[in-house]
């Protein structure tokens, strides 16, 4: 129960503290200290009636103590004059309709590099470790640590305010906000359904806040389409490939709603990365799947993004369209050795081409990198079949 509370309340606590202190690093330190105290006390004394208020009050008190210790009390004395925190106070302070969405827009300051905005927001929103954020960016933990350190230093040295931007400035932050929401969804895609649903809820709120942005509608459609197929992705705890999925398990109403969102994006003349990915996901929900059309959409998406992950997905579509040799040549040209899906895709292509020993080596490497039990079971099954 305590772990669940921590997961649910981290972003809200940090959002409140950031606004209270005006300093992301100080807010993060105070939040971490409060959560550590809770982890020690709650198992012994019981969970308080209002966990969030307890955490925020504890964190604020610790932050104020630190200000005193650092001889900055005179400059920050106004912090002590605020009333004690209650849950009603927190609800009243929200500027955007949701504290977590407010936190995302606050962290995504255009003065920071896009990747730094996204990484910093993932730390704030989900409390992800540096290692977890690095994995999302397909980079090393040390590289991500340096990026986060530089971002925090720039915030401190440049006096970047942690405040919700004015409405006319929201579009400047949209790309980073959408990237964060999608990465939150991806964190939940592997089995943390509550997190995936939270990302969809945030995506819907972005669309309500900025209804004329096609990429916002495209992302919402993309996440909703993937989510509508979730019941068919697993069978007996193992992953089920798209071609083998039972379409009767798809959420037909959810797919229809997602396609309406995609239609809205297209009506707004959207042709960006999220709109293209949503169009691909929509085709994948049909039977038979139009793989040549999907491959064509991936051609367009690859030209837009220059992303090796997109190229990997394009290779899958090319293979499904009937050209596994060409697909394998594309995969072999990608520099994604630490990415498990590169090796599982390569193993599948080699298996289809009858190159069993090479396929075994590729699946074994994918197994070493597998991120969930369902993935491990699938890869073990593939190895056994070989």
N, C-alpha and C positions, 0 to 999 in steps of 0.2 A: 504493500500500500504506500509506504514512504517513497519508494522509487517512483511510483506512478505520480504522486504529488509533485515530486521534484521535476519530473519530465513535463508535467502540465503547467507548472507555475514558473519555471525558470524564465521564460521570455517576458511574462508579465512583471515579475519582480525586477528584472534587469531594465525593462522599459521605464518603470516608475523611478528607479534609482538613477538612471541616466538623465531623466528630466529633472530630478531633484538636485543632483550634484553638478550636472552640466559637463561631465567628464566620463567618457566611456570606460577608460582604464580603471578609474577609482570606483565606478559603479560595478564593474565586473569583479574587482577584488572584494568589495563589500558583499556582493551577492554570494560569491564563493565562500566567504567566511560564515555568512548566515546559514548557508546550506550545510556546511561542515558542522556547525554547532547543532543544527537540527538533527543531523545524522547521529550525533552523539547522545542528544537528550531525548528525542522522541521515543526511541525504543524503550527507554527507562521510564519516562514520565507520561507517555501517551501523546498522541497527535492533538494539537490545539484545535479548538472549535473552528477557528478561521485561520488555516495554515498560511494563506497568502499574506494576510495582515501581520501575522507573527513574523514571517520571514522578512517582510519589508521593514517592520519596526526594528527588528534585530539588526538588519543590515544598515539601516540609517544610524542607529546608535553607534555601531562599530565605525562607520564612516566619520561621524562627528568626533568620536574619540581619537581617530587618526588625525583629523584636522587639528585638534588640540595639540596632539603630540608633535606635530610638524610645525608648531608655532604659527599656524595660519588662521587661528581662531578669530582674530579681530576682523580679518577680511571676509570671513565666511560666517560671522555671527548670526546673520539673518536666517541661516539654516535651522537654528535652534528655536526660532519663533513660530515655526509651523506647527499646526495641531497634530496630535497623535494620529497615525494612519488607521483608517478603517476601510472595509471593503467598499462602502458607499463613496468614500473620498476617491478611491481609485476609479470607480466607474464614472464619476463626474469629471475626471481630468482627461478623459479620452477625447482627442480632437477628431481623429478619423473614427469611424464606427467600431473599430476593433483595435485593441491595444497592440496586438501582434502585427497587424498590418501597419499601424502607426510606427512601430519600431522599425519595420522594414524600410519604409520611406525615409525615416530619420537617418538610418545607417547608410543608405545608398546616396551618399553625397557625391555630386559629379566632380568635385575637386580631387577625388581619389580615383585611381585606376579601376576599371570595371571589375577586374578579378579581385581586387582588394575590397571593393564594396561588397561583392557577393560573399567572399570569405569571412569578412568581419560580421556580416549580417547572419550568416549561418552559425557563427560562434554565439552571437547574441540571441538569436531566435531559438536555437535548438540546444545550445550548450555543447555543441560537438567538440571533440578533441581536435588538436592540430592534425593528428594522424588521420582521423575520419574526414576532415575537410580536404586534406591532401589527396586522399583516395578519390574523393568526388571530382577533383581537378586533374586526376591522373598525373600527379607530380609527387616529389619526395616530401617527407615530413619536414626536413630541414629547409627546403625551398619555401614551403608554406609558412613555416615559423618566421622566416625572414620577411615575407610579404606582410604578415600580420603585424610584426614589430614595426616595419616601415609605415604601415597605415596608421597605427596608433600614434607614432611619433609625429606624423604629418598633421593629424588631428590636433595634437597637443601644441605643436610649434606654430601652426598656422591659425590657431584659434577657430577651427571649423566648428560652428555651433551644432549641438545635437538638438535639433528642433524640427518639427514637421514643416515642410516647405509650403509656401503659399501655393494656391491652386494653379496659378499660371506656370509654376516651376515643376509641377508633377511630371510632365512629359520628359523632362531632362533625366529623370530617375527611373523611368519606366523599364528600360532594358535590364537594368540591374535587379529591379523588383521582380520582374517576370523570371529572370534566371534563378533568383532565390526560391521563388514559389515552386518552380519546376524541380529544383534540386531537393526541396523538401518532399515533393511527391516521389521522386526517385528513391529517397531514403525509406519511404513507406511501401514502395512497390514490391519489395522482396518479402513482405509478410506483415509489416507493421501497418495494418489497415487503417488504424485510427489516424496515423500520421498522413497517410494518403488522402483520407477524407478531409483532414485539416487543410491540406494544400488546395484541394478543390474548393473548399469554403473560402479560403483566402483569394483564390483566383476569381471566384464569383464576385467577391467584394471589390476587387480591382475593376472588374467590368462595370459594376454599378457606379464606382467612383469616376471612371473614365470610359463612358459608353461608346465613344467614337474611335477607340483604338483597336484596329483589327487584330493586332498581335495579342492583345489581352483576350479577345474572344477566341483566337486560334489556340492559345495555350489552354484555356478552359475546355474547349472542345477536345483537344488532345488528351488531357488528363481524364476527362469524362469517358472518352471512348476506351481508353486502356482499362479504366476502372469497371466499365460495363462488362468486360471479358474476364474479370478476376476469378469468377467461380469455375471457369473452364481451364485455368492455367495449371492447376494441380490435380493429380489423381493419385490417391493412396500415398500422399506425401511426396510425390515426384513431379517434376516439371513435365508439362505436356506441350509439345511443339505445336505451332499454329495449325499446321495441316491436319493434326490429329485431335484437335480440340472439338468437343461436343458443343455445337452451336446452340443447341436447345438450352444450354446453361447460360448463354449470354443474356444480359439484361436488355431486352428489346426496347423497353421504354427509355432506359438510360441512353441507348444508342440513338434513338430518335431525337431525344433532347440534345445530345451532343452534336448531331448533324444539323440541328437548327442553329446551334451556336456557330458551327462552321459556316453555315449559309450567311449568318450575320457578318462574319469576318470577310467573306467573299464579297458581300454586298458593299462593304466599306472599302473595296478594292485592295484587300489584303493579299499579299503574295510573299510575306516574310517567312522566316524559318518555322515559326510555330504553326502558321496557317498551312504550310506545305506538309509538316509532320502530321497535322490533324487530318489532312486529305489522305495521306498514306494510311493512317490508322483506320479511317473510315472504309477504305478499300479492303483492308485486312479483315474487317468484320463481315465482308460479303462472301458468298460461296457461289461459284468458284471464285478464288482470289485472282484478280487481274494483275499478275506479276509484271508483265511488260509495262503496264501503266505505272505501277509502283516504281519500277526501275527508272522510268522517265522522270518521275517526280523526284527521285533521289538524285538524278543527274542535276536537276535544277537546284536542289537543296545543297548539294556538294559545291556547286559553283558559288552559292551565296556564302557558305560558312567556312569553306576550306578546312573542315574538321575531319581528322582521321577516323573518328567514331562514325560519322556520317558515311565516309567511304567504306567502312566495314559493313554497315547496313546496306549500302548500295551493292556491295559484292554479294550479300545474301540474296537480294532481290534478283540480281543477274543470274545467280545459280538456280533460283527457283523458276526463272523464266527459261531455263534450259541450257545454260552455258557455264557449268561448274568449273571447267578448265580456265576460262577467262576470269571467273570469280576468284579462283585460287591465286592466279597471278596478281590480282589486285591486292588480296590479303597479304601475300608475301612481300609486297612493297610497302607495307605500313609499319611504322615504328611505334608499336604499342605492346612491347613485350610484357609489361606489368599489368596488362588489361586482360582479365580472364576470358572475356567474350571473344577476343581475337583468337585465342588458342582453342576454345570450344568450337568456334566457327571453322577454323582451319581443320580441326579434327573431323568435323562433319563432312567437309568438302573432300578431304582425303579418303574418308570412308566410302563416299559415293563413287570415287574414282578407283576404288579397289586397292588403294595403297595402305594396307592394314597396319604395317609396322610404323609408318610415319604418323598415321592416325592415332595409334596407341600413344606415341610420344606426345602428340599435341593434347590429347585428352588428359594425359597424366599431368602435364604442365597446367592445364586449366583446373584440374582437381586441386593442385597445390594452392591455387589462387581463389578457390571457390569461396563465395561470401555467405552462403546459407546451406542448411542441411538439405533442402530440396534440390539445390544445384549439385551438391555432392552425390546425392542418390542418383540423379540423372546421369552424371558423368561416370559413376561406377557401373551403371547399367550399360552405358555405351561401351565401356572397356570390356565388360563381360561378354557382350555380343561379338566383339572383335575376336 
